[in-house]
Amino acid sequence: MSNVSAAATATTAPERSPTGPAPAIGAGMVTALVGFTSSFAVVLSGLTAVGASPAQAASGLLALCVTLAIGMMALSYRYRMPITLAWSTPGAALLAGAGTVAGGWPAAIGAFVVAGALIVITGLWQRLGALVAAIPVEIAQAMLAGVLLPLCLAPIRAVQTSPAVVAPVILVWLALQRYAQRWAVIAAFATAAACAAISIVAGHRHLDVGAMVPRLELTLPHWSWQAMIGVAIPLYIVTMASQNIPGTAVLASFDYRVPWRAAMTVTGLGTVVGAPAGGHAINLAAISAALSAAPAAHPDPKRRWIAAFTAGASYLLLALGSAALVTLIATAPAGTLETVAGLALLATLAAALGAALRCEHREAGVVTFLIAASGVGFAGIGAAFWALLAGLIVRKVLR
């Protein structure tokens, strides 16, 4: 009987035993690659919309990569959990819809600092976190959907201006959506880069090689009350509601309890530190978190933290290419960046619309969506804030 047990143990042991760090390292590299390529175009669109020059936008992308990489490596190593960080993609989309704020780029920097400070306070003061969590899901998601709509319409408009570049990008994205959905946006970006390079060479356009060297462009924050209300508060709300809270839920689904105070402190301080260089916000990853926390990352849950740590190290390498990406896109035909950003946000738009219209208070969600999508602001304050306020009022009146 003992021989049979020993043989069975010998047969099954390789399946139960750890397989070394290789799977976790591979999963971490994929996490970083997917997170970066699937949404960096949204970040650049958002920073440019609120007044950043190409050099400042490249600096912002660099700052985001470095701060989230350091935060991710510190948290995953300290707590031995696959705590994955990301930049706020919904926040960048909100910036793209907000447009130039009163006070220009320095005022936007000030709004980034305030948003980061609010995230830190959320980790230290439970009541603020409870207040954000109390915002009805349909209102927050409707605001996000309204902000995303103009960006998701960009590929359609770009077909008219640059069909030779945009059409192949859309076709490749559609094909990968059918056969390898995870890689659809990455393939679309690769196609866009290839088409842009061909267009640059064929058109004999000048490519500024010196601008491809990564560097930080620091800006002194300016405090504008319009930027605080119209940018900082919506940026904070959408980052918490669409990234930090769902990110915690994703890790909980894999039996990991996120150290909330530490995570909010690290991401909030990282946002404050990166803001003068143009970084708008970093937070817990939501969608890409599963790539490092799932069993596919490693059979042993206690070793999956290596995947998150590797993702952080990979972001440091990707940061080196941030300036080159911005330089290439600046020289590419019109609509290239907007097409990639719009395709990357389609799934987020669909999820936000579904959440906004799935409840009984549809009228409030629709009002919020329409005001946010209109892009019309008042008193120097962007549409996102007024959409949130109007949605809450309509919901209260019709309850």
Secondary structure as GFF3:
##gff-version 3
##sequence-region A 1 399
A	DSSP	alpha_helix	2	16	.	.	.	ID=ss1
A	DSSP	alpha_helix	22	37	.	.	.	ID=ss2
A	DSSP	alpha_helix	40	49	.	.	.	ID=ss3
A	DSSP	alpha_helix	54	79	.	.	.	ID=ss4
A	DSSP	beta_strand	85	87	.	.	.	ID=ss5
A	DSSP	alpha_helix	89	98	.	.	.	ID=ss6
A	DSSP	alpha_helix	104	124	.	.	.	ID=ss7
A	DSSP	alpha_helix	126	133	.	.	.	ID=ss8
A	DSSP	alpha_helix	137	161	.	.	.	ID=ss9
A	DSSP	alpha_helix	163	179	.	.	.	ID=ss10
A	DSSP	three_ten_helix	181	183	.	.	.	ID=ss11
A	DSSP	alpha_helix	184	202	.	.	.	ID=ss12
A	DSSP	three_ten_helix	210	212	.	.	.	ID=ss13
A	DSSP	alpha_helix	225	227	.	.	.	ID=ss14
A	DSSP	pi_helix	228	232	.	.	.	ID=ss15
A	DSSP	alpha_helix	233	239	.	.	.	ID=ss16
A	DSSP	pi_helix	240	244	.	.	.	ID=ss17
A	DSSP	alpha_helix	245	253	.	.	.	ID=ss18
A	DSSP	alpha_helix	260	274	.	.	.	ID=ss19
A	DSSP	three_ten_helix	275	277	.	.	.	ID=ss20
A	DSSP	beta_strand	282	284	.	.	.	ID=ss21
A	DSSP	alpha_helix	289	293	.	.	.	ID=ss22
A	DSSP	three_ten_helix	301	303	.	.	.	ID=ss23
A	DSSP	alpha_helix	305	319	.	.	.	ID=ss24
A	DSSP	alpha_helix	322	331	.	.	.	ID=ss25
A	DSSP	alpha_helix	336	357	.	.	.	ID=ss26
A	DSSP	alpha_helix	362	374	.	.	.	ID=ss27
A	DSSP	alpha_helix	383	398	.	.	.	ID=ss28
###
